[in-house]
Amino acid sequence: MQTTKYTFNTLDQLYIEGIIFDYGGTLDTNGHHWGKVIWHAYQNNNIPISEADFRAAYVHVERALATNRIIMPDFLFCNVLNTKLKMQLAYLRDNKVLDVPQLEIDDMHHLIYTELCSNLEKVIRHSTFVLEQLHKRYPMVLVSNFYGNIQTVLADYNMAHYFGSVIESAVVGVRKPDPKIFALGVEALKIPAQKVLVVGDSIDKDIIPAHSLGCITAWFKGEQWEEKAQDESVAHLIISDLDELLS
């Protein structure tokens, strides 16, 4: 159900003239944190580990990817996902959490990867439909913490033409939650921040920094990595599906 702090029929009534979208967790998982999405795939395929062990593996891999040049600019998202899963399972094997032959680990990888790719395809199809409608009415920019290959990913999903500019952390040297990365998005739109809608799945990394610039914010509220109390007052809109932006 949509929760708003305004009574409106269209985004025009919020005086929106441009939109900034986050990518990961917003356009590819229906607002759910990727860590949670992957953990559920482990559960669905009966991988015999605890959530605590998975979280340790997930955090270890994300830190490794952030500090080492492992993801290449020509990687499609399937390559990114494949790399992450291999590194997670290797970590679990090396730490004796999965004390099984490599052949069994390879089978686990295949099961998890297949499920994630199937679900991803459906979400991307839905997000593309929404972007197509909004693109007809508003200039849009993408602002994302990513690995240096977001342009490749967008082109592969036929999304690149929806965004006039793409601001990627690995390219510009600024990462969320630093508001400067959103300021770059506002600058690219050439629209006052007060007339820019920022759509993202993270209160801390998207909504709070965008709000600090004076942007209108839409929190795509899904399953969070940490279930903690959130200050929802900084979000002008709270949505549970991207198509709610179409009113």
PATIKOL-790927 format. One record per residue (C-alpha): residue in three letters; x, y, z. Coordinates in steps of 0.02 Angstrom, whole numbers, padded with zeros to 5 digits, always signed. Example, Ala and Ser with C-alpha at 12.3 -4.5 7.8 and 13.67 -1.06 7.14 Angstrom:
residues 2
ALA+00615-00225+00390;SER+00684-00053+00357;
***
This chain:
residues 247
MET+00000+00000+00000;GLN+00062+00173-00043;THR+00089+00295+00100;THR+00111+00479+00060;LYS+00123+00645+00150;TYR+00030+00731+00009;THR-00139+00712-00073;PHE-00102+00701-00258;ASN-00156+00616-00418;THR+00004+00634-00519;LEU+00185+00677-00487;ASP+00150+00842-00575;GLN+00054+00897-00421;LEU+00216+00880-00322;TYR+00295+01000-00448;ILE+00416+00867-00508;GLU+00517+00917-00660;GLY+00650+00780-00658;ILE+00688+00613-00575;ILE+00846+00533-00504;PHE+00841+00344-00487;ASP+00952+00231-00385;TYR+00993+00066-00472;GLY+01038-00080-00358;GLY+00894-00128-00245;THR+00778-00007-00334;LEU+00769-00059-00515;ASP+00825-00240-00497;THR+00749-00311-00336;ASN+00583-00221-00306;GLY+00654-00120-00161;HIS+00732-00268-00070;HIS+00914-00267-00014;TRP+01018-00382-00123;GLY+01088-00468+00030;LYS+00914-00521+00082;VAL+00868-00574-00095;ILE+01021-00687-00106;TRP+00993-00757+00069;HIS+00816-00808+00023;ALA+00885-00898-00130;TYR+01003-00994-00014;GLN+00855-01039+00096;ASN+00743-01089-00050;ASN+00876-01209-00112;ASN+00910-01284+00060;ILE+01091-01229+00073;PRO+01142-01291+00247;ILE+01207-01131+00326;SER+01144-01007+00454;GLU+01095-00829+00413;ALA+01239-00768+00522;ASP+01364-00867+00418;PHE+01286-00803+00257;ARG+01296-00624+00319;ALA+01480-00646+00359;ALA+01512-00713+00183;TYR+01409-00575+00102;VAL+01497-00434+00195;HIS+01668-00512+00161;VAL+01634-00519-00026;GLU+01561-00344-00038;ARG+01714-00272+00048;ALA+01829-00369-00068;LEU+01737-00306-00222;ALA+01742-00127-00157;THR+01930-00128-00127;ASN+01993-00239-00269;ARG+01974-00228-00457;ILE+01876-00388-00479;ILE+01722-00326-00574;MET+01777-00269-00747;PRO+01692-00129-00848;ASP+01627-00255-00976;PHE+01543-00367-00846;LEU+01357-00394-00873;PHE+01255-00409-00714;CYS+01249-00597-00735;ASN+01439-00594-00725;VAL+01431-00488-00567;LEU+01307-00605-00487;ASN+01406-00758-00539;THR+01564-00684-00464;LYS+01480-00638-00300;LEU+01407-00812-00276;LYS+01571-00899-00315;MET+01662-00788-00190;GLN+01529-00813-00056;LEU+01531-01002-00074;ALA+01721-01005-00077;TYR+01723-00906+00086;LEU+01599-01027+00165;ARG+01703-01175+00105;ASP+01868-01101+00165;ASN+01793-01065+00336;LYS+01727-01244+00350;VAL+01546-01187+00353;LEU+01516-01289+00195;ASP+01629-01439+00223;VAL+01577-01532+00066;PRO+01660-01581-00100;GLN+01681-01444-00230;LEU+01559-01533-00345;GLU+01421-01507-00216;ILE+01467-01324-00198;ASP+01458-01306-00387;ASP+01283-01381-00383;MET+01232-01258-00246;HIS+01299-01115-00351;HIS+01198-01171-00502;LEU+01036-01183-00403;ILE+01054-01012-00320;TYR+01111-00926-00479;THR+00968-00999-00582;GLU+00836-00940-00459;LEU+00910-00766-00443;CYS+00923-00742-00631;SER+00743-00798-00657;ASN+00678-00675-00528;LEU+00791-00536-00592;GLU+00722-00552-00768;LYS+00544-00523-00705;VAL+00592-00371-00600;ILE+00691-00291-00741;ARG+00544-00313-00859;HIS+00429-00225-00736;SER+00552-00085-00699;THR+00578-00056-00885;PHE+00391-00035-00909;VAL+00384+00099-00773;LEU+00540+00188-00838;GLU+00466+00192-01013;GLN+00311+00283-00950;LEU+00406+00407-00842;HIS+00534+00441-00979;LYS+00395+00513-01086;ARG+00361+00648-00956;TYR+00522+00683-00861;PRO+00710+00694-00890;MET+00794+00561-00784;VAL+00966+00528-00712;LEU+01038+00373-00629;VAL+01144+00390-00471;SER+01220+00227-00411;ASN+01354+00151-00301;PHE+01423+00025-00426;TYR+01581-00063-00483;GLY+01624+00033-00642;ASN+01513-00068-00758;ILE+01341+00009-00736;GLN+01340+00074-00916;THR+01367-00105-00977;VAL+01226-00168-00866;LEU+01104-00033-00923;ALA+01144-00064-01106;ASP+01118-00251-01084;TYR+00946-00221-01006;ASN+00902-00090-01138;MET+00884+00042-01001;ALA+01025+00161-01046;HIS+00921+00274-01159;TYR+00804+00320-01016;PHE+00940+00416-00924;GLY+01016+00578-00987;SER+01164+00552-00870;VAL+01231+00411-00764;ILE+01325+00456-00605;GLU+01421+00303-00545;SER+01522+00302-00384;ALA+01669+00204-00456;VAL+01684+00333-00596;VAL+01656+00498-00503;GLY+01748+00449-00344;VAL+01603+00489-00227;ARG+01493+00359-00142;LYS+01325+00365-00059;PRO+01278+00418+00072;ASP+01383+00572+00028;PRO+01256+00701-00034;LYS+01385+00760-00162;ILE+01343+00615-00276;PHE+01160+00668-00280;ALA+01214+00848-00307;LEU+01300+00787-00465;GLY+01136+00710-00519;VAL+01040+00871-00487;GLU+01173+00967-00583;ALA+01156+00847-00730;LEU+00968+00875-00735;LYS+00992+01065-00732;ILE+00836+01076-00624;PRO+00822+01151-00448;ALA+00837+01017-00314;GLN+00665+01064-00247;LYS+00590+01002-00411;VAL+00687+00839-00421;LEU+00616+00674-00359;VAL+00744+00549-00294;VAL+00688+00366-00292;GLY+00788+00240-00191;ASP+00774+00087-00080;SER+00887+00146+00062;ILE+00837+00276+00191;ASP+01019+00300+00243;LYS+01103+00299+00072;ASP+00968+00376-00039;ILE+00831+00466+00054;ILE+00925+00558+00192;PRO+01064+00629+00081;ALA+00942+00678-00056;HIS+00827+00759+00072;SER+00974+00860+00139;LEU+00990+00940-00033;GLY+00807+00989-00035;CYS+00751+00855-00157;ILE+00581+00771-00149;THR+00607+00590-00100;ALA+00519+00426-00132;TRP+00574+00279-00024;PHE+00549+00113-00112;LYS+00520+00017+00048;GLY+00565-00167+00038;GLU+00654-00292+00148;GLN+00804-00208+00229;TRP+00975-00283+00268;GLU+00951-00231+00449;GLU+00778-00227+00524;LYS+00788-00069+00626;ALA+00679+00080+00662;GLN+00688+00206+00520;ASP+00648+00391+00522;GLU+00518+00385+00386;SER+00480+00571+00403;VAL+00621+00613+00283;ALA+00529+00524+00141;HIS+00395+00626+00054;LEU+00326+00466-00024;ILE+00337+00285+00029;ILE+00302+00158-00109;SER+00300-00031-00116;ASP+00300-00045-00306;LEU+00379+00065-00439;ASP+00216+00077-00535;GLU+00144+00181-00392;LEU+00247+00323-00466;LEU+00131+00315-00616;SER-00019+00353-00505;
***
